[in-house]
Amino acid sequence: MKLNLTLSKIAEITGAELVSSAPDTKVTAFVTDSRVIRPGDAFIALKGKNHDARRFIPEVLEKGAAVVLAEKGFELPAGSRASFLLVEDSLKALQELAKYHRVNSTLKVAAVTGSNGKSTTKQMLRAICETAGETAANTGNFNNQFGVPFSLLEIQPKHKFGVFELGASHPGDIEETARLAVPDVAVITNVSAAHLEFFHDLETVYKTKTEIAKCLNFGGTLVYNADDAMLSRLKTEFKGKSISFGFNPGADLRILETEKFSFTYKGEAYVLDLKLERHDKLNAAAASAAAIALGLYMDNVKKGLLAFTPMPMRMERLHKNGVEFILDCYNANPASMQNALEILGREISRPRVAVLGDMKELGETSKEYHRLAARHVLDNGVEYAFLAGPEMKYAYEKLKDAPGVKAFYAPTPQGWTRDLSAVLKKGGACLVKASRSMNFENILKEI
């Protein structure tokens, strides 16, 4: 965090009750980890469903913390020289502080959401922006109601651009974080079946993802996927500035069906010396459109995309012991599963091997979508399917007697790793795909 605010100002921003003998004391940063507190630090005791950092307050005071921000409901220690900021909701206080910090900065901000491809799009756009100036961005899974405010508080005067990924598991999640980021450019990559345990249907996913448009800064631009059946509605539903992208002939930034990544925009054609799978062409187009909306030049777009390095475990290509591995186990939902199996189906190496684990958070639709995954296995010429997890059992039921594919199933991968090792001695191409909680990247260590 990079703050320079007095205690009284922080109290005003967060609506806190200030208990202090020195309200003009400056705070430059809050620490959230009690283990690294040093004398004079400010500590924010966040409280969540399963965590209450207020229990560490005596410890941080012993270590010399000078300021504590915490929810009301604990007894102030007698005789403490520390200052206290007492709030009703510690998360809301953190978020208001982050929003204040963002709106008082001078950088241009792009926020990226969508069911698939948002992390890759964010990283591509970040690479483009970095060709024109210092760029702030969230890292890893810092894309939720806690991670986004922490990331926004890292904005510094040196930053010219900010690129932030916004994730959602429930209705309202995007509006909660987008209102903090106040994006100058909002990107929606697509709408597909993800987290349906909480969203229940695609219409709710659409409404949640498009919440980002309501949070645009004055004069901001919405960037959306014209190929997406649901997002194409934005052409008439959204009344502000927008740039659509996709293979669709009506897209503002139209991707061309060429081997290298190429597109047209405002009557001009652009070709990059870059070979991408179809899904990554869409991600690159989203990043390019967002960069244009941020005021960057095509030269920046080309330099940034050529410098971009794919993220680990997201369609990551690895060559080991004569096998072409496609490691895509950072996350999984029906759309990304179909896409990954189609890519495996285009591989020349034989045999084609699919190592698949559960797609999580699909709720009542889980059985249906796992059976559909079996259909995609068959449609893409997969010779061997290794399946694990309680939900993948539904896919196995469809595959166990199907011609053309030999299917293996076990509750965990350990039930078939020896068989997988034997199959891969022949070489070939192997897709490893599952939701993050399945930890399927460990399979490569075991074989």
C-alpha positions in Angstrom: 0.0 0.0 0.0 1.3 3.5 -0.9 -0.7 6.0 1.2 0.1 9.4 2.6 -3.0 10.2 4.7 -3.6 11.5 8.2 -5.6 9.4 10.6 -8.4 12.0 10.6 -8.6 11.7 6.8 -8.7 7.9 6.9 -11.4 8.2 9.5 -13.4 10.5 7.1 -12.9 8.1 4.1 -13.8 4.9 6.0 -16.5 6.3 8.3 -14.4 5.2 11.3 -14.5 6.3 14.9 -11.1 7.7 15.6 -9.6 7.1 19.1 -6.3 8.9 19.0 -4.3 11.6 20.7 -2.6 12.5 17.4 -5.2 12.7 14.6 -2.7 14.4 12.3 -0.3 11.4 12.3 0.5 10.3 8.7 -0.1 6.7 7.6 1.8 5.5 4.6 0.7 1.9 4.6 -1.3 -0.7 6.4 0.1 -4.2 7.2 -2.3 -7.1 7.2 0.1 -9.9 8.4 0.6 -9.7 12.2 3.8 -11.7 11.8 5.7 -8.9 10.0 4.6 -6.0 12.1 7.4 -3.6 13.1 7.3 -0.7 15.6 5.3 2.3 14.2 3.4 0.2 11.6 -0.4 0.5 11.0 -2.3 -2.8 11.2 -5.7 -3.5 9.6 -7.5 -6.4 11.3 -9.7 -7.8 8.5 -12.6 -9.9 9.5 -14.2 -12.4 7.1 -16.5 -15.4 7.3 -13.7 -17.8 8.5 -11.1 -15.3 9.8 -11.0 -12.6 12.4 -7.7 -10.8 12.7 -8.8 -8.9 15.8 -7.4 -11.8 17.8 -4.0 -10.6 16.8 -4.4 -7.1 18.1 -2.7 -7.7 21.5 0.2 -9.3 19.6 0.7 -6.4 17.1 0.5 -3.9 20.0 3.2 -5.8 21.8 5.3 -5.5 18.7 4.9 -1.8 18.6 2.0 -1.2 16.1 1.1 2.5 16.2 -2.3 2.3 14.5 -5.0 -0.4 14.4 -8.0 -0.3 12.1 -10.6 -2.9 13.2 -14.3 -3.7 13.4 -16.0 -2.6 16.6 -16.7 -5.2 19.2 -13.4 -5.7 21.0 -12.2 -4.2 24.2 -9.7 -1.4 23.7 -6.5 -2.2 25.7 -6.1 0.1 28.7 -3.1 2.4 28.7 -2.2 1.7 25.0 -0.5 4.6 23.2 -1.7 3.3 19.8 -4.4 5.0 17.7 -7.5 3.1 16.8 -9.8 3.4 13.8 -13.1 1.6 14.7 -15.4 0.6 11.8 -18.6 -1.3 11.3 -17.2 -3.4 8.4 -13.4 -3.8 7.9 -13.7 -5.0 4.3 -15.9 -2.0 3.4 -13.4 0.3 5.1 -10.5 -1.3 3.0 -12.6 -0.9 -0.1 -13.4 2.8 0.5 -9.8 3.5 1.2 -8.8 1.8 -2.1 -11.4 3.7 -4.1 -10.2 7.0 -2.6 -6.7 6.1 -3.5 -7.6 5.1 -7.1 -9.8 8.2 -7.9 -7.1 10.5 -6.6 -4.5 9.0 -8.9 -3.7 10.1 -12.4 -3.3 6.8 -14.2 -5.7 5.3 -16.8 -7.3 2.1 -15.6 -8.6 -0.9 -17.6 -10.6 -3.6 -15.8 -11.1 -7.1 -17.4 -13.8 -9.6 -16.6 -15.4 -12.6 -18.3 -16.0 -16.3 -17.8 -12.8 -17.4 -19.7 -9.6 -15.7 -20.8 -9.6 -12.7 -18.4 -6.3 -13.6 -16.9 -4.6 -14.0 -20.2 -6.2 -10.9 -21.6 -5.1 -8.9 -18.5 -1.5 -10.1 -19.0 -1.6 -9.3 -22.7 -2.9 -5.8 -22.0 -0.4 -5.3 -19.3 2.4 -6.2 -21.7 1.1 -3.7 -24.2 0.7 -0.9 -21.6 4.3 -1.5 -20.3 5.6 -0.5 -23.7 4.3 3.0 -23.0 4.8 3.4 -19.2 4.9 1.9 -15.8 1.8 -0.3 -15.2 0.1 -1.5 -12.0 -1.7 -4.8 -12.1 -3.1 -7.4 -9.7 -1.3 -10.7 -9.5 -2.3 -14.3 -9.1 -5.9 -14.6 -7.7 -6.1 -11.1 -6.3 -9.2 -10.5 -8.3 -11.9 -10.7 -5.6 -13.4 -8.3 -3.1 -10.3 -8.5 -1.0 -7.6 -8.8 -3.7 -8.8 -5.9 -5.9 -8.6 -3.2 -3.1 -5.2 -4.5 -2.0 -4.0 -4.2 -5.7 -5.5 -0.7 -6.1 -3.7 0.4 -3.0 -0.4 -0.5 -4.7 -0.9 2.3 -7.3 2.0 4.8 -7.2 2.6 8.2 -8.8 5.0 6.6 -11.3 2.2 4.4 -12.8 0.8 5.6 -16.1 -1.6 2.7 -16.5 -3.5 0.2 -14.3 -4.8 -3.2 -15.6 -6.9 -5.1 -13.1 -8.7 -8.5 -13.5 -12.1 -8.7 -11.8 -13.5 -12.2 -10.9 -17.0 -13.2 -9.8 -18.5 -16.2 -8.1 -21.8 -14.6 -7.1 -24.2 -12.0 -8.5 -23.1 -8.5 -7.5 -19.4 -9.4 -7.3 -18.3 -7.4 -10.4 -20.1 -4.3 -9.3 -18.5 -4.5 -5.8 -15.0 -4.4 -7.3 -15.5 -2.4 -10.5 -16.9 0.6 -8.5 -13.5 0.6 -6.7 -11.4 0.5 -9.9 -13.6 3.1 -11.7 -12.2 1.8 -15.1 -11.6 4.1 -18.0 -11.9 1.0 -20.1 -14.0 -2.1 -19.2 -13.4 -5.4 -21.0 -15.8 -8.4 -21.1 -14.1 -11.4 -22.7 -17.2 -13.7 -22.8 -20.1 -15.2 -20.9 -20.3 -18.9 -20.4 -21.2 -21.6 -17.8 -19.0 -21.0 -14.8 -19.8 -20.9 -11.1 -23.4 -22.0 -11.9 -23.7 -23.4 -8.4 -24.1 -19.7 -7.4 -25.3 -18.0 -10.7 -27.8 -20.8 -11.6 -28.2 -19.6 -15.2 -26.4 -17.8 -18.0 -28.6 -14.8 -17.9 -27.5 -14.1 -14.3 -23.8 -14.6 -15.5 -24.5 -12.0 -18.2 -26.1 -9.5 -15.8 -23.1 -9.9 -13.4 -20.4 -9.6 -16.0 -22.1 -6.5 -17.5 -22.2 -4.8 -14.1 -18.7 -3.5 -15.1 -20.3 -1.2 -17.6 -22.2 0.7 -14.9 -18.9 1.5 -13.2 -17.1 3.1 -16.1 -15.4 6.4 -15.5 -17.0 9.4 -17.2 -16.4 9.1 -20.9 -15.1 5.5 -20.5 -15.2 2.8 -23.2 -16.7 -0.7 -23.0 -14.8 -3.4 -24.9 -16.8 -6.6 -25.6 -16.8 -9.9 -27.6 -19.0 -9.6 -30.7 -18.8 -13.4 -31.2 -20.4 -14.1 -27.9 -24.2 -14.7 -28.4 -25.1 -13.0 -25.1 -22.6 -10.1 -25.3 -23.6 -9.2 -28.8 -26.8 -7.7 -27.1 -24.6 -4.9 -25.9 -24.6 -3.4 -29.4 -28.1 -2.2 -28.7 -28.3 -2.4 -24.9 -25.2 -0.3 -24.1 -25.5 3.4 -25.0 -22.0 4.6 -24.2 -18.7 4.4 -26.2 -17.7 0.9 -27.1 -15.3 -1.2 -29.2 -16.4 -4.8 -30.2 -13.9 -7.5 -31.2 -14.1 -10.9 -32.7 -14.2 -12.9 -35.9 -17.8 -11.6 -36.5 -17.8 -9.5 -39.7 -19.7 -6.8 -37.8 -17.0 -6.4 -35.1 -15.2 -3.1 -34.8 -11.9 -4.9 -34.4 -12.3 -7.9 -36.7 -10.0 -10.8 -36.4 -9.0 -12.3 -39.8 -8.9 -16.0 -40.5 -5.2 -16.1 -41.1 -2.4 -18.3 -39.7 -0.8 -15.3 -38.0 -2.7 -13.0 -35.7 -4.2 -10.3 -37.9 -7.2 -7.9 -37.7 -8.8 -4.9 -39.2 -9.7 -1.7 -37.4 -11.2 1.4 -39.0 -10.4 0.2 -42.5 -6.8 -0.6 -41.8 -5.3 -4.2 -41.6 -2.7 -5.2 -39.1 -0.6 -8.3 -39.1 1.5 -9.6 -36.2 4.2 -12.2 -36.5 2.5 -14.3 -33.9 0.8 -17.7 -34.1 -2.0 -18.1 -31.7 -4.8 -20.6 -31.1 -8.3 -19.3 -31.9 -9.1 -18.6 -28.2 -5.9 -16.6 -27.7 -6.6 -14.6 -30.9 -9.8 -13.5 -29.1 -7.8 -12.7 -26.0 -5.3 -10.7 -28.0 -8.0 -8.9 -29.9 -9.6 -7.9 -26.5 -6.3 -6.6 -25.3 -5.7 -4.7 -28.6 -9.1 -3.1 -28.5 -8.6 -2.1 -24.8 -5.2 -0.6 -25.6 -6.7 1.4 -28.4 -9.4 2.7 -26.0 -6.6 3.7 -23.6 -5.1 5.8 -26.3 -2.1 3.6 -27.2 -0.8 3.1 -30.7 -0.6 0.0 -32.9 3.1 0.0 -32.4 2.5 -0.5 -28.7 0.1 -3.3 -29.4 2.6 -5.1 -31.7 5.5 -4.7 -29.3 3.5 -5.7 -26.3 1.9 -8.8 -27.8 5.2 -10.0 -29.2 6.8 -9.6 -25.7 3.9 -11.4 -23.9 4.8 -14.6 -22.1 1.9 -17.1 -21.6 0.9 -17.7 -17.9 1.8 -21.1 -16.2 -0.9 -23.8 -16.3 -3.0 -21.9 -18.9 -2.7 -23.9 -22.1 1.0 -24.1 -21.2 3.0 -26.2 -23.7 5.6 -28.6 -22.3 7.7 -31.2 -24.2 8.9 -34.0 -22.0 10.1 -37.5 -22.8 8.7 -37.4 -26.3 5.3 -36.2 -25.2 3.6 -32.8 -26.1 1.9 -31.8 -22.9 -0.8 -29.1 -22.8 -1.1 -28.1 -19.2 -4.4 -26.2 -18.5 -5.3 -26.8 -14.9 -5.5 -23.3 -13.5 -9.2 -23.5 -13.9 -11.9 -25.4 -15.8 -15.5 -24.8 -16.9 -17.6 -26.2 -19.8 -16.4 -23.6 -22.4 -12.7 -23.9 -21.5 -13.0 -27.7 -21.4 -14.5 -27.8 -24.9 -11.8 -25.4 -26.2 -9.0 -27.4 -24.7 -10.3 -30.7 -26.2 -10.7 -29.1 -29.6 -7.0 -28.0 -29.4 -6.0 -31.5 -28.4 -8.0 -32.8 -31.4 -5.9 -30.7 -33.8 -2.6 -32.2 -32.6 -0.7 -34.3 -35.1 1.1 -36.4 -32.5 -0.5 -39.7 -31.6 -2.0 -41.0 -29.5 -4.1 -38.1 -28.2 -4.5 -38.5 -24.4 -7.0 -36.5 -22.3 -6.3 -36.4 -18.6 -9.4 -34.7 -17.1 -10.6 -33.8 -13.6 -13.7 -32.2 -12.2 -15.1 -28.9 -13.3 -16.2 -27.3 -10.0 -19.1 -25.1 -8.9 -21.5 -26.1 -11.6 -24.3 -27.0 -9.1 -27.3 -28.8 -10.5 -25.9 -28.6 -14.1 -22.7 -30.5 -13.2 -23.9 -34.0 -14.4 -25.1 -32.5 -17.7 -21.8 -30.6 -18.4 -19.6 -33.5 -17.5 -21.5 -35.7 -19.8 -21.1 -33.1 -22.5 -17.3 -33.2 -21.9 -17.4 -36.9 -22.8 -19.1 -35.9 -26.1 -16.2 -33.5 -26.8 -13.7 -36.2 -26.1 -15.3 -38.4 -28.7 -15.8 -35.5 -31.2 -12.1 -34.7 -31.1 -10.6 -38.1 -31.7 -9.1 -38.7 -28.3 -7.7 -42.2 -28.1 -7.2 -42.4 -24.3 -9.2 -40.6 -21.5 -8.0 -40.7 -17.9 -10.7 -39.3 -15.6 -10.7 -38.5 -11.9 -13.0 -36.8 -9.4 -16.6 -37.5 -8.3 -18.1 -35.4 -11.1 -16.0 -36.9 -13.9 -17.6 -40.2 -13.2 -20.6 -39.0 -15.3 -18.2 -38.5 -18.2 -16.7 -42.0 -17.7 -20.2 -43.5 -17.8 -20.5 -42.1 -21.4 -17.0 -43.2 -22.4 -16.5 -46.6 -20.9 -18.2 -48.5 -23.7 -17.7 -45.9 -26.5 -15.8 -47.1 -29.6 -12.5 -45.4 -30.5 -11.5 -44.4 -27.0 -10.1 -46.3 -24.0 -11.3 -44.7 -20.8 -9.9 -45.0 -17.3 -11.6 -43.8 -14.1 -10.6 -43.5 -10.4 -11.7 -41.2 -7.6 -8.2 -39.7 -7.6 -5.4 -39.7 -10.3 -3.3 -42.2 -8.2 -5.7 -44.9 -9.3 -4.5 -44.8 -12.9 -1.1 -43.0 -13.0 0.7 -46.3 -13.8 -1.6 -46.9 -16.8 -1.1 -43.3 -17.9 2.7 -43.7 -17.7 2.5 -46.8 -19.8 0.4 -45.1 -22.5 2.7 -42.0 -22.6 5.8 -44.2 -23.3 4.4 -44.3 -26.9 4.8 -40.5 -27.1 1.9 -38.5 -28.4 0.0 -35.4 -27.2 -1.5 -35.1 -23.7 -4.0 -32.6 -22.4 -4.1 -32.1 -18.6 -7.2 -30.2 -17.6 -9.2 -29.7 -14.4 -10.3 -27.1 -11.9 -7.7 -25.6 -9.7 -8.7 -27.4 -6.5 -7.9 -30.8 -8.3 -4.1 -29.9 -8.3 -3.7 -31.8 -11.6 -0.3 -30.2 -12.2 1.1 -32.7 -9.7 0.3 -35.6 -12.1 3.3 -34.6 -14.2 5.5 -35.1 -11.2 4.0 -38.5 -10.5 4.5 -39.9 -14.0 
